[in-house]
Amino acid sequence: MLAWTLSLYELIISFILGLMSLASGNTSNPLGSNINRLTVDQIPGLNTLGISTVRVDFAPGGVVPIHRHPRVTEIVTVLEGRLRVGFVTSALENRVFSKILDKGDAFVFPMGLVHFQQNVDSGNTVVIAFLSSQNPGVVAIANAVFGSNPPIDDAILAKAFQL
């Protein structure tokens, strides 16, 4: 039992140190955001524990592109600034649930649903999110649809988007 306790202790310490090392990122890019991930790839001890985290830095107006996580529920908390968040329900309804979060506020993105984040503050915004898997997966919608390899046929895209 002692060996298991020590390894769990070491895992907790490495996770905390990993969280502390999530430094602010460069937001000088077209999206105006930077995502620092802390998953099983960075801390192998997370394997099978069902948790990972990210820190996201946003420049004013910066976004995390519309995306989904096929395997996880995500909870995001605003550390600094203001953030517009939202998700779209599934099935035929496709209803958008959106809210502006202030410092200290939290929001849950249900498993598998398309969601988004945008800094609506005049300054930088910083958030931390926790995901319910050590390997959450991510599907960026625009990249998946318009950047696939090989490309999706234009006739299919036109019909799907009713152009």
Backbone as a chain_set.jsonl record, in Angstrom:
{"seq": "MLAWTLSLYELIISFILGLMSLASGNTSNPLGSNINRLTVDQIPGLNTLGISTVRVDFAPGGVVPIHRHPRVTEIVTVLEGRLRVGFVTSALENRVFSKILDKGDAFVFPMGLVHFQQNVDSGNTVVIAFLSSQNPGVVAIANAVFGSNPPIDDAILAKAFQL", "coords": {"N": [[0.827, -1.195, 0.0], [1.982, 1.218, 0.707], [3.797, 1.769, -1.388], [2.017, 2.294, -3.517], [0.752, 4.562, -2.486], [2.884, 6.364, -2.403], [3.442, 6.597, -5.172], [1.04, 7.725, -6.064], [1.151, 10.129, -4.654], [3.449, 11.233, -5.856], [2.44, 11.515, -8.436], [0.395, 13.418, -8.04], [1.928, 15.619, -7.201], [3.48, 16.025, -9.547], [1.432, 16.724, -11.307], [0.468, 19.112, -10.168], [2.786, 20.686, -10.331], [3.015, 20.72, -13.084], [0.684, 22.164, -13.765], [1.401, 24.625, -12.689], [3.422, 25.285, -14.404], [2.234, 26.056, -16.726], [2.663, 28.458, -18.597], [1.948, 31.842, -19.698], [0.901, 32.329, -23.079], [1.884, 33.067, -26.513], [-0.116, 35.269, -28.133], [-0.089, 36.483, -30.544], [-1.237, 35.862, -33.23], [-3.349, 34.818, -35.983], [-5.755, 33.982, -34.726], [-5.658, 35.12, -32.242], [-5.247, 33.823, -29.833], [-3.85, 31.449, -27.483], [-3.175, 28.135, -26.699], [-2.263, 26.179, -24.044], [-1.636, 22.948, -23.39], [-2.104, 20.351, -20.991], [-1.826, 17.21, -20.817], [-2.038, 13.594, -20.947], [0.087, 13.24, -22.634], [2.02, 15.053, -21.798], [2.234, 14.484, -19.069], [2.685, 11.431, -18.292], [1.731, 9.954, -16.136], [-0.915, 10.599, -15.827], [-2.356, 8.808, -17.229], [-5.177, 6.808, -17.52], [-6.492, 8.139, -15.452], [-8.43, 9.983, -16.108], [-8.462, 12.839, -16.443], [-7.515, 16.071, -17.608], [-6.001, 19.234, -18.426], [-6.144, 22.64, -19.62], [-4.626, 25.782, -20.298], [-5.72, 28.824, -21.492], [-4.819, 31.653, -23.255], [-5.957, 34.807, -24.241], [-5.879, 37.413, -26.592], [-7.296, 40.743, -26.893], [-10.465, 40.331, -28.346], [-9.742, 37.836, -29.26], [-10.137, 34.361, -30.198], [-11.086, 30.935, -29.53], [-11.32, 28.618, -31.946], [-14.412, 27.319, -33.3], [-15.206, 24.184, -32.103], [-15.142, 20.679, -31.061], [-15.072, 18.198, -28.469], [-14.785, 14.867, -28.663], [-14.815, 12.965, -26.609], [-15.182, 14.052, -24.034], [-16.437, 16.013, -21.248], [-16.193, 19.464, -20.583], [-15.037, 21.932, -18.339], [-14.771, 25.348, -17.878], [-12.996, 28.044, -16.397], [-12.788, 31.467, -15.721], [-9.888, 33.251, -15.234], [-8.796, 35.781, -15.516], [-10.138, 38.755, -16.968], [-12.839, 38.884, -19.448], [-15.111, 36.627, -20.967], [-16.814, 35.389, -23.751], [-18.768, 32.581, -24.051], [-20.064, 29.545, -25.45], [-22.283, 26.901, -26.523], [-23.641, 24.556, -28.895], [-26.624, 22.811, -29.116], [-27.364, 19.358, -29.871], [-28.883, 17.365, -32.494], [-31.967, 18.133, -34.236], [-32.716, 20.591, -33.237], [-30.521, 22.408, -32.682], [-29.848, 24.535, -30.886], [-28.393, 27.459, -29.514], [-26.569, 27.994, -26.608], [-25.381, 30.559, -24.776], [-23.151, 32.699, -22.977], [-21.767, 35.465, -21.166], [-18.853, 35.455, -19.376], [-17.394, 36.534, -16.334], [-14.447, 37.342, -14.376], [-13.653, 34.623, -12.348], [-16.01, 33.26, -12.88], [-17.598, 30.22, -14.066], [-18.192, 27.697, -16.602], [-19.861, 25.027, -18.231], [-19.158, 22.823, -20.857], [-20.999, 20.504, -22.478], [-20.363, 16.995, -23.102], [-19.028, 16.246, -26.256], [-20.391, 18.265, -27.683], [-20.527, 20.973, -30.032], [-18.638, 23.885, -29.496], [-17.58, 27.231, -28.405], [-15.324, 30.014, -27.737], [-14.688, 33.397, -26.87], [-12.768, 36.288, -26.341], [-14.098, 39.053, -24.816], [-13.235, 41.251, -23.568], [-11.528, 44.406, -23.093], [-8.9, 44.117, -22.554], [-6.393, 41.546, -22.071], [-7.48, 38.121, -21.697], [-7.579, 35.325, -19.535], [-7.984, 31.881, -19.142], [-8.671, 28.773, -17.475], [-9.175, 25.387, -18.113], [-10.744, 22.29, -17.368], [-10.808, 18.932, -18.332], [-12.637, 15.91, -18.834], [-11.029, 13.635, -19.371], [-7.901, 12.006, -19.845], [-6.998, 12.154, -22.356], [-8.429, 14.058, -24.33], [-9.101, 14.612, -27.031], [-9.764, 16.563, -29.962], [-11.778, 18.243, -32.308], [-11.532, 20.514, -34.651], [-13.867, 22.382, -36.189], [-13.946, 23.943, -38.65], [-11.414, 23.308, -39.722], [-11.673, 20.528, -39.997], [-13.738, 20.291, -41.864], [-13.066, 22.001, -44.061], [-10.37, 21.661, -44.39], [-9.655, 19.055, -44.813], [-7.914, 16.012, -45.728], [-7.799, 13.668, -48.155], [-9.395, 16.499, -49.81], [-12.844, 17.302, -49.108], [-15.323, 16.809, -51.503], [-16.336, 19.586, -53.503], [-19.0, 19.736, -54.414], [-20.378, 18.219, -52.545], [-19.932, 19.741, -50.22], [-21.19, 22.155, -50.984], [-23.869, 21.328, -51.208], [-24.32, 20.378, -48.603], [-23.997, 22.727, -47.105], [-25.966, 24.171, -48.195], [-25.606, 25.92, -50.409]], "CA": [[0.0, 0.0, 0.0], [2.86, 2.38, 0.794], [4.324, 2.058, -2.727], [0.939, 2.924, -4.273], [0.547, 5.898, -1.925], [3.974, 7.217, -2.87], [3.29, 6.897, -6.585], [-0.063, 8.67, -6.174], [1.693, 11.404, -4.181], [4.318, 11.755, -6.919], [1.568, 11.92, -9.534], [-0.262, 14.675, -7.655], [2.954, 16.669, -7.234], [3.831, 16.327, -10.939], [0.297, 17.411, -11.906], [0.462, 20.486, -9.655], [3.924, 21.385, -10.948], [2.647, 20.919, -14.482], [-0.253, 23.284, -13.82], [2.119, 25.868, -12.423], [4.309, 25.589, -15.526], [1.47, 26.504, -17.888], [2.938, 29.883, -18.714], [1.161, 32.548, -20.705], [1.343, 32.016, -24.43], [1.923, 34.114, -27.521], [-1.415, 35.44, -28.791], [0.122, 37.23, -31.789], [-1.543, 34.976, -34.345], [-4.649, 35.218, -36.545], [-6.865, 33.706, -33.813], [-5.534, 35.925, -31.027], [-5.303, 32.963, -28.649], [-2.811, 30.441, -27.352], [-3.636, 27.056, -25.833], [-1.23, 25.34, -23.432], [-2.283, 21.708, -22.955], [-1.448, 19.469, -20.034], [-2.543, 15.95, -20.974], [-1.214, 12.409, -20.721], [1.307, 13.38, -23.428], [2.997, 15.78, -20.993], [2.378, 13.792, -17.783], [2.216, 10.061, -18.521], [1.034, 9.451, -14.948], [-2.354, 10.861, -15.926], [-2.992, 7.71, -17.944], [-6.321, 6.136, -16.881], [-7.099, 8.914, -14.362], [-9.604, 10.684, -16.591], [-8.434, 14.29, -16.269], [-6.465, 16.875, -18.229], [-6.302, 20.653, -18.284], [-5.535, 23.584, -20.554], [-4.668, 27.211, -20.025], [-5.886, 29.55, -22.748], [-4.605, 33.099, -23.21], [-6.641, 35.492, -25.334], [-5.731, 38.838, -26.847], [-8.632, 41.321, -27.088], [-11.15, 39.818, -29.528], [-9.238, 36.52, -29.618], [-11.098, 33.253, -30.144], [-10.769, 29.525, -29.748], [-12.244, 28.298, -33.033], [-15.504, 26.394, -33.036], [-14.663, 22.828, -32.047], [-15.799, 19.758, -30.145], [-14.261, 17.13, -27.891], [-15.659, 13.703, -28.786], [-14.798, 12.069, -25.458], [-15.123, 14.705, -22.719], [-17.101, 17.22, -20.786], [-15.173, 20.468, -20.258], [-15.461, 23.06, -17.504], [-13.823, 26.448, -18.046], [-13.077, 29.089, -15.377], [-12.081, 32.685, -16.111], [-8.933, 33.733, -14.23], [-8.67, 37.228, -15.764], [-10.838, 39.26, -18.144], [-14.232, 38.498, -19.733], [-15.121, 35.646, -22.039], [-18.087, 34.885, -24.284], [-18.709, 31.142, -24.277], [-21.337, 28.991, -25.874], [-22.314, 25.611, -27.193], [-24.811, 24.298, -29.721], [-27.198, 21.502, -28.826], [-27.363, 18.425, -30.999], [-30.153, 16.997, -33.151], [-32.565, 19.102, -35.155], [-32.929, 21.893, -32.598], [-29.329, 23.244, -32.863], [-30.018, 25.738, -30.067], [-27.163, 28.004, -28.946], [-26.552, 28.479, -25.232], [-24.212, 31.43, -24.712], [-23.105, 33.546, -21.79], [-20.515, 36.184, -20.946], [-18.291, 35.127, -18.067], [-16.451, 37.455, -15.716], [-13.419, 36.706, -13.55], [-14.181, 33.726, -11.324], [-17.163, 32.498, -13.373], [-17.316, 28.935, -14.716], [-19.182, 27.264, -17.573], [-19.652, 23.639, -18.636], [-19.464, 22.407, -22.221], [-21.342, 19.082, -22.423], [-19.569, 16.071, -23.911], [-19.244, 16.085, -27.686], [-21.103, 19.348, -28.36], [-19.769, 22.06, -30.657], [-18.598, 25.045, -28.606], [-16.687, 28.324, -28.792], [-14.915, 30.979, -26.712], [-14.169, 34.653, -27.433], [-12.462, 37.345, -25.383], [-14.895, 40.265, -25.034], [-12.653, 42.283, -22.714], [-10.623, 45.311, -23.804], [-7.55, 43.63, -22.272], [-6.216, 40.1, -22.232], [-8.275, 37.217, -20.87], [-6.914, 34.057, -19.247], [-8.886, 30.877, -18.588], [-8.185, 27.415, -17.295], [-10.266, 24.435, -18.317], [-10.483, 20.899, -17.006], [-11.52, 18.017, -19.225], [-12.879, 14.648, -18.138], [-10.25, 12.538, -19.93], [-6.481, 12.314, -19.978], [-6.768, 12.318, -23.793], [-9.768, 14.517, -24.69], [-9.375, 14.727, -28.458], [-10.371, 17.824, -30.388], [-12.121, 18.345, -33.722], [-11.79, 21.898, -35.059], [-14.888, 22.19, -37.22], [-13.525, 24.505, -39.943], [-10.291, 22.515, -40.235], [-12.151, 19.202, -40.384], [-14.59, 20.381, -43.048], [-12.433, 22.673, -45.194], [-8.945, 21.348, -44.484], [-9.462, 17.606, -44.795], [-6.983, 15.491, -46.726], [-8.047, 14.545, -49.303], [-10.499, 17.44, -49.59], [-14.235, 16.902, -49.354], [-15.758, 17.303, -52.809], [-17.053, 20.85, -53.444], [-20.447, 19.504, -54.601], [-20.908, 17.77, -51.245], [-19.924, 20.908, -49.323], [-22.228, 23.081, -51.445], [-25.168, 20.774, -50.854], [-24.409, 20.322, -47.145], [-24.156, 24.079, -46.6], [-27.098, 24.72, -48.95], [-25.129, 27.071, -51.188]], "C": [[0.871, 1.26, 0.0], [3.411, 2.758, -0.579], [3.266, 2.744, -3.586], [0.72, 4.344, -3.796], [1.646, 6.839, -2.4], [3.816, 7.561, -4.344], [2.127, 7.853, -6.822], [0.383, 10.061, -5.732], [2.563, 12.035, -5.266], [3.505, 12.229, -8.112], [0.909, 13.261, -9.235], [0.73, 15.827, -7.713], [3.304, 17.025, -8.679], [2.687, 17.061, -11.644], [0.261, 18.869, -11.464], [1.608, 21.286, -10.27], [3.655, 21.649, -12.426], [1.688, 22.073, -14.647], [0.467, 24.606, -13.632], [2.998, 26.258, -13.603], [3.556, 26.042, -16.771], [1.591, 28.025, -18.003], [2.041, 30.518, -19.769], [1.771, 32.314, -22.079], [1.287, 33.222, -25.347], [0.59, 34.162, -28.263], [-1.31, 36.257, -30.075], [-0.019, 36.293, -32.98], [-2.926, 35.339, -34.86], [-5.844, 34.978, -35.621], [-6.835, 34.569, -32.561], [-5.66, 35.088, -29.762], [-4.136, 31.992, -28.66], [-3.27, 29.409, -26.331], [-2.431, 26.253, -25.358], [-1.916, 24.125, -22.83], [-1.429, 20.98, -21.927], [-2.259, 18.185, -20.005], [-1.594, 14.801, -20.661], [0.076, 12.472, -21.548], [2.407, 14.101, -22.654], [3.262, 15.103, -19.645], [1.834, 12.377, -17.947], [1.457, 9.47, -17.339], [-0.451, 9.736, -14.949], [-3.104, 9.709, -16.582], [-3.973, 6.958, -17.049], [-6.98, 6.946, -15.773], [-8.278, 9.769, -14.807], [-9.62, 12.175, -16.332], [-7.288, 14.885, -17.078], [-6.893, 18.332, -18.089], [-5.624, 21.456, -19.384], [-5.604, 24.978, -19.959], [-4.781, 27.88, -21.381], [-5.699, 31.03, -22.475], [-5.236, 33.709, -24.446], [-6.186, 36.947, -25.402], [-7.142, 39.424, -26.955], [-9.24, 40.843, -28.414], [-10.729, 38.416, -29.938], [-10.275, 35.421, -29.428], [-10.374, 31.907, -30.068], [-11.78, 29.096, -30.796], [-13.311, 27.29, -32.597], [-14.969, 24.97, -33.158], [-15.52, 21.959, -31.136], [-14.771, 18.773, -29.62], [-15.127, 15.881, -27.874], [-15.781, 12.865, -27.523], [-14.966, 12.741, -24.106], [-16.191, 15.773, -22.507], [-15.992, 18.167, -20.348], [-15.793, 21.523, -19.359], [-14.372, 24.122, -17.58], [-14.086, 27.485, -16.952], [-12.232, 30.27, -15.826], [-11.19, 33.139, -14.955], [-8.761, 35.245, -14.311], [-9.489, 37.583, -16.984], [-12.29, 38.811, -18.228], [-14.25, 37.633, -20.981], [-16.547, 35.325, -22.448], [-17.886, 33.411, -24.579], [-20.062, 30.679, -24.784], [-21.168, 27.621, -26.48], [-23.624, 25.475, -27.944], [-25.324, 22.903, -29.399], [-27.186, 20.632, -30.076], [-28.779, 18.219, -31.522], [-30.69, 18.152, -33.977], [-32.701, 20.492, -34.557], [-31.773, 22.866, -32.831], [-29.432, 24.573, -32.131], [-28.678, 26.168, -29.464], [-27.42, 28.456, -27.515], [-25.262, 29.269, -25.08], [-24.313, 32.333, -23.498], [-21.775, 34.287, -21.771], [-20.084, 35.927, -19.508], [-17.329, 36.211, -17.614], [-15.449, 36.659, -14.88], [-14.08, 35.881, -12.447], [-15.375, 32.899, -11.762], [-16.7, 31.214, -14.056], [-18.475, 28.566, -15.627], [-18.842, 25.843, -17.996], [-20.06, 23.449, -20.089], [-19.765, 20.915, -22.177], [-20.544, 18.249, -23.43], [-20.007, 16.058, -25.376], [-19.903, 17.245, -28.401], [-20.145, 20.402, -28.909], [-19.813, 23.262, -29.722], [-17.524, 26.044, -29.032], [-16.387, 29.199, -27.59], [-14.356, 32.21, -27.409], [-13.926, 35.644, -26.316], [-13.282, 38.586, -25.738], [-14.418, 41.402, -24.143], [-11.753, 43.183, -23.552], [-9.157, 44.943, -23.565], [-7.48, 42.125, -22.513], [-7.141, 39.327, -21.298], [-7.51, 35.906, -20.733], [-7.94, 33.122, -18.633], [-8.119, 29.585, -18.355], [-9.384, 26.5, -17.436], [-9.797, 23.053, -17.889], [-11.378, 20.025, -17.857], [-11.545, 16.625, -18.601], [-12.215, 13.439, -18.815], [-8.79, 12.966, -19.985], [-6.098, 12.522, -21.432], [-8.089, 12.759, -24.427], [-10.1, 14.504, -26.175], [-10.011, 16.07, -28.768], [-10.613, 17.754, -31.894], [-12.448, 19.807, -33.987], [-12.679, 21.831, -36.297], [-14.424, 22.704, -38.583], [-12.384, 23.695, -40.546], [-10.754, 21.152, -40.733], [-12.926, 19.259, -41.699], [-13.821, 20.923, -44.256], [-10.949, 22.36, -45.362], [-8.659, 19.861, -44.498], [-8.517, 17.178, -45.921], [-7.307, 14.029, -46.987], [-9.256, 15.441, -49.042], [-11.86, 16.801, -49.839], [-14.663, 17.557, -50.662], [-16.602, 18.571, -52.654], [-18.573, 20.681, -53.601], [-21.097, 19.038, -53.296], [-20.983, 18.93, -50.279], [-21.032, 21.883, -49.702], [-23.616, 22.595, -51.036], [-25.38, 20.777, -49.337], [-24.638, 21.703, -46.533], [-25.246, 24.855, -47.343], [-26.709, 25.996, -49.68], [-25.698, 27.063, -52.59]], "O": [[0.527, 2.253, -0.64], [3.487, 3.942, -0.905], [3.585, 3.685, -4.313], [0.522, 5.245, -4.611], [1.372, 7.983, -2.761], [4.035, 8.709, -4.73], [2.215, 8.713, -7.698], [0.031, 11.058, -6.363], [2.433, 13.223, -5.563], [3.843, 13.236, -8.733], [0.874, 14.141, -10.095], [0.405, 16.9, -8.222], [3.416, 18.206, -9.007], [2.936, 17.925, -12.485], [0.048, 19.763, -12.283], [1.42, 22.43, -10.682], [4.034, 22.697, -12.951], [1.844, 22.884, -15.561], [0.184, 25.585, -14.323], [3.293, 27.439, -13.788], [4.181, 26.379, -17.777], [0.718, 28.768, -17.554], [1.459, 29.836, -20.613], [2.979, 32.128, -22.224], [0.719, 34.26, -25.004], [0.216, 33.205, -28.94], [-2.325, 36.676, -30.631], [0.961, 35.973, -33.652], [-3.623, 36.117, -34.209], [-6.844, 35.69, -35.715], [-7.854, 34.736, -31.891], [-6.125, 35.58, -28.734], [-3.518, 31.743, -29.695], [-3.7, 29.761, -25.232], [-1.672, 25.715, -26.164], [-2.684, 24.248, -21.875], [-0.2, 20.993, -21.99], [-3.244, 18.071, -19.275], [-0.485, 15.013, -20.171], [1.06, 11.821, -21.195], [3.589, 13.802, -22.826], [4.384, 15.143, -19.139], [0.639, 12.152, -17.759], [0.627, 8.579, -17.521], [-1.183, 9.164, -14.142], [-4.33, 9.633, -16.506], [-3.621, 6.528, -15.951], [-7.959, 6.475, -15.193], [-9.051, 10.234, -13.969], [-10.675, 12.735, -16.032], [-6.226, 14.277, -17.214], [-8.018, 18.62, -17.681], [-4.657, 21.006, -19.997], [-6.526, 25.307, -19.212], [-4.04, 27.555, -22.308], [-6.332, 31.596, -21.584], [-5.075, 33.202, -25.556], [-6.119, 37.629, -24.38], [-8.1, 38.665, -27.097], [-8.609, 40.94, -29.466], [-11.299, 37.855, -30.874], [-11.176, 35.539, -28.598], [-9.223, 31.768, -30.481], [-12.985, 29.197, -30.562], [-13.123, 26.521, -31.653], [-14.366, 24.597, -34.164], [-16.482, 22.424, -30.526], [-13.733, 18.544, -30.242], [-16.114, 15.834, -27.14], [-16.753, 12.124, -27.372], [-14.899, 12.049, -23.09], [-16.752, 16.338, -23.446], [-14.974, 17.734, -19.809], [-16.924, 21.956, -19.578], [-13.194, 23.831, -17.372], [-15.235, 27.773, -16.618], [-11.093, 30.097, -16.26], [-11.666, 33.379, -13.845], [-8.6, 35.912, -13.289], [-9.541, 36.81, -17.941], [-12.895, 38.413, -17.232], [-13.505, 37.873, -21.931], [-17.391, 35.025, -21.603], [-16.944, 33.034, -25.275], [-21.079, 31.34, -24.573], [-20.078, 27.226, -26.893], [-24.592, 26.183, -27.669], [-24.566, 21.934, -29.406], [-27.016, 21.122, -31.192], [-29.735, 18.829, -31.043], [-29.94, 19.047, -34.369], [-32.792, 21.474, -35.293], [-32.01, 24.032, -33.148], [-29.134, 25.622, -32.701], [-27.922, 25.335, -28.964], [-28.361, 29.201, -27.244], [-24.172, 28.719, -25.237], [-25.404, 32.685, -23.049], [-20.776, 33.796, -22.297], [-20.839, 36.147, -18.561], [-16.549, 36.739, -18.407], [-15.595, 35.449, -14.703], [-14.943, 36.366, -11.715], [-15.728, 31.93, -11.09], [-15.578, 31.123, -14.555], [-19.594, 29.052, -15.459], [-17.668, 25.491, -18.107], [-21.146, 23.852, -20.506], [-18.872, 20.125, -21.869], [-20.114, 18.748, -24.47], [-21.184, 15.884, -25.692], [-19.978, 17.227, -29.63], [-19.098, 20.679, -28.325], [-20.873, 23.625, -29.214], [-16.684, 25.759, -29.885], [-17.075, 29.151, -26.571], [-13.644, 32.101, -28.407], [-14.773, 35.824, -25.442], [-13.166, 39.108, -26.847], [-15.116, 42.403, -23.981], [-11.268, 42.769, -24.605], [-8.275, 45.403, -24.289], [-8.391, 41.523, -23.082], [-7.534, 39.824, -20.242], [-6.879, 35.436, -21.68], [-8.677, 33.503, -17.724], [-7.071, 29.34, -18.952], [-10.471, 26.798, -16.943], [-8.627, 22.697, -18.026], [-12.55, 20.332, -18.076], [-10.599, 16.214, -17.929], [-12.782, 12.346, -18.827], [-8.486, 14.147, -20.153], [-5.005, 13.008, -21.724], [-8.8, 11.934, -25.001], [-11.27, 14.395, -26.54], [-10.713, 16.644, -27.935], [-9.771, 17.272, -32.652], [-13.512, 20.29, -33.598], [-12.283, 21.287, -37.328], [-14.5, 21.974, -39.572], [-12.383, 23.424, -41.747], [-10.288, 20.674, -41.767], [-12.785, 18.378, -42.547], [-13.915, 20.368, -45.35], [-10.339, 22.746, -46.359], [-7.533, 19.445, -44.223], [-8.347, 17.879, -46.919], [-7.103, 13.206, -46.095], [-10.052, 15.163, -48.145], [-12.008, 15.894, -50.659], [-14.387, 18.735, -50.889], [-17.476, 18.637, -51.789], [-19.342, 21.413, -52.978], [-22.226, 19.417, -52.985], [-21.987, 19.096, -49.587], [-21.739, 22.384, -48.827], [-24.439, 23.381, -50.567], [-26.453, 21.125, -48.846], [-25.381, 21.839, -45.561], [-25.418, 26.055, -47.132], [-27.39, 27.017, -49.584], [-25.401, 27.958, -53.381]]}, "num_chains": 1, "name": "protein.A"}
